[in-house]
Amino acid sequence: MDQPAMGATVNGRSIPDRPDLGRMRAERFARLQEILTSQELDGLVLLGSSAVTYAAGLAAPGEDSGRAGLFRPVVVVAKGEPAPHVYTAARDGVPPDLPYEHVHGPLFPDLDESGEDLMEALSAHFTAGSRLAVDDQTHPMLRHLGAYAWQDGRAALAPAKLCKTPDELACIREAQRISELAMVDALKALRPGVRQTDLSAAFLRRAFELGASAGSIDPIWQVMPPWKNQGPWTSHGDLAYPTATTDRFLREDDVIWVDAGILWEGYVSDYGRTWITGARPDPTPRQRAQFQRWRYVVDAALEVLKPGVSAGALCRAATEANDGVRPWMQHFYLAHGVGTDSAEMPLVGTDLGPDFDEAQKMEPGMVVVLEPVIWDDGASGYRAEDIVAVTDFGWAPLSGPTYEPFMVER
């Protein structure tokens, strides 16, 4: 059941027009505390950018990739404490509501000579033998931190991040709005003779003008050949996607699969569409038919999407709508989640298999990015992405309804 995004509810609460960031951070931290208790953990030690954002609301500055690992922040979540502890050199990225005594100077977990400093910092929060979950263990950590019982942090983070709060959904919707508005500038720049990198420049410049804080998915403008065997070779014989953007010149009638994302308040957008290069980029009748098939597949999945429905049911609905042919690529998926990562649970139609899909039930707060692929070998194909949130009684859109140059709304 389609619901207007502004009137939809998740666990009885409406998705707000603008998120309450302080409330969102508090609710995320409370969820992590619940996970620590249920999994009998003493704490979390987090180094990955999306994990530190989720646990502490930390906004990391943009920096050269060669220095990003050296200066990355560390977040410690100790069971029973009222707030996370942040170790960072970039204090301007610390949320204003984090207690002053929970903000510390930087640690350098990637440097051998900093192992003792890290050990001393953790000893302030945990006793020897504590059960800690970590999302990324560096070599110095493995060598110096044998006093603790380490576990894979993904088992703690994944269930915490699976179902979003209304404020988180509002963040995703705003990130997506920025992406879609920025893509207007990129589409205006699309013409024969333009380079793929020119489109990246147009998109990224406008996205940051509109309030994006960072890029999350390097912009992809992949030119799709008419035939699979004219594209890059793959071991499974299916399409190669995505491939990296270069300074390739675009030509008349190129079919371009677009994919890009930005970050806003730590949350990711995911823009996917199919464009056609040309002075008058009108789709052919066959291309319009491909789009209509794609729309039919997505609508079939949305028709059954509601709490309690399995991911397997979504796969069956999409496949039946495509005349029994699976409408997604080999080793890819029908749908994925999005949040502080560009692809997170739920994952629908993956190599994990049908038993996994049947066991995975939709719940209010889950985000589903549907991205089926319609392909006619010899005539290329159509791909796009629709983002929806599972609500109390159905679903609500988080992405826009237009699909230029097809000019058909959902």
Secondary structure, 3 states (H helix, E strand, C coil): CECCCCCCEECCEECCCCCCHHHHHHHHHHHHHHHHHHCCCCEEEECCHHHHHHHHCCCCCCCCHHHHCCCCCEEEEECCCCCCEEECCCHHHCCCCCCHHHEECCCCCCCHHHHHHHHHHHHCCCCCCCEEEECCCCHHHHHHCCCCEEEECHHHHHHHHHCCCHHHHHHHHHHHHHHHHHHHHHHHHCCCCCEHHHHHHHHHHHHHHCCCCEEEEEEEEEEECCCHHHCCCCCCCCCCCCCCCCCCECCCCCEEEEEEEEEECCEECCEEEEEECCCCCCCCHHHHHHHHHHHHHHHHHHHHCCCCCEHHHHHHHHHHHCCCCCCCCCCCCCEEECCCCCCEEEEECCCCCHHHHHHCECCCCCEEEECCEEECCCCCEEECCEEEEECCCCEEECCCCCCCCCCCCC
